[in-house]
Amino acid sequence: MAALASCGYSLELELAPGTSAVHLSDWIRSFPEQLFVLDRCGSPDARHAPDEAWTEQIRRLAVNKNLYCKVSGLFTPENRSSWKPADF
């Protein structure tokens, strides 16, 4: 992590099924100088409005000021109507 941070590189993370947001958040906090990017907003099922489980994971992760969220690839023309601006 020190090598990545010293070069200004970020590390992209995927929120895979079964990942504990609590443990991931603790791990992210252990590297305060490292920038992290959460791939595709934590990979919710974008065919449907966000569910409470995904929302809670994102809330737990959002406390990390060194974690950013990448939204590209989250929506396709077929599924973008299920989310509203308030969902973000």
N, C-alpha and C positions, 0 to 999 in steps of 0.2 A: 504494500500500500504506500509506503514512503516513496518508492521510486515513481509510482504513478502520480502522486501528489506533487512531487518535486518537478515533474515535467508538465504539470498542469493538465494531465489526462483525467478523464472521468471514467468511472466503472459503471457499466450498464447492468442493471439487475432485473431479473424476471421474477414475478410473484407467482410461482408455480402452485398448483393445488397442494394443499397440506402444509404450505409454508406458514410458519408462525410469525405474524406481524410483530409480536412482542419481541421474539428473539432476533428477528431481522433488524428491528429498530435499535435494540441494544447493541448489536454488532456494528451498525452504521455509526452509532454514537461513539464507539471505541476508536473510530478513525475521524476525528473532527476536522482534520485538514484535507481529507479526501472528498472529492465531489462524486456523487452517485446520481444515476439517472434510472428512474423506474420505467421500464419498458411498457409501452402501450397502456399507461394508466393503471398498471397492476393486472392487466389482462382480464377484465370482467367479461361476462357474456354480454357483448354489446347488442345482441339480438333482442334483449329485453332491457327495461329500465333497471338501473342499479339496485341490487338487493342489499339488505341490511348487513350481511356478512362482508361483502366487498366494501361497503361504506365504513364499517368499523375498522377494517384493515387499513384503509386509506387514512382515516383519522389518527390511528396509532402511528403510522409512518410519517404523517404530515408534521409532527413536532420536530423533525430533523431538518435543520436549516441548510444542511449540506446535501439534501436529497431533492432532486428535481424530477418532474414528471413529463415523460414524452408521450404525446397523444397521437403521433403519426402511426398509421396502420390500425388504429382502433376501430374506425368506422369504414364501412363500404357503402355504396349507394343503396344497397338492399336493407341495411339495418340502421341507418342513421336517424330514422324518424322515431325510434323508441326512446331516445334520450332527449331531454330538454335542457336548456341552459342552466336551470336551477340545479340539475343533477351534478354539475361540476362544482 
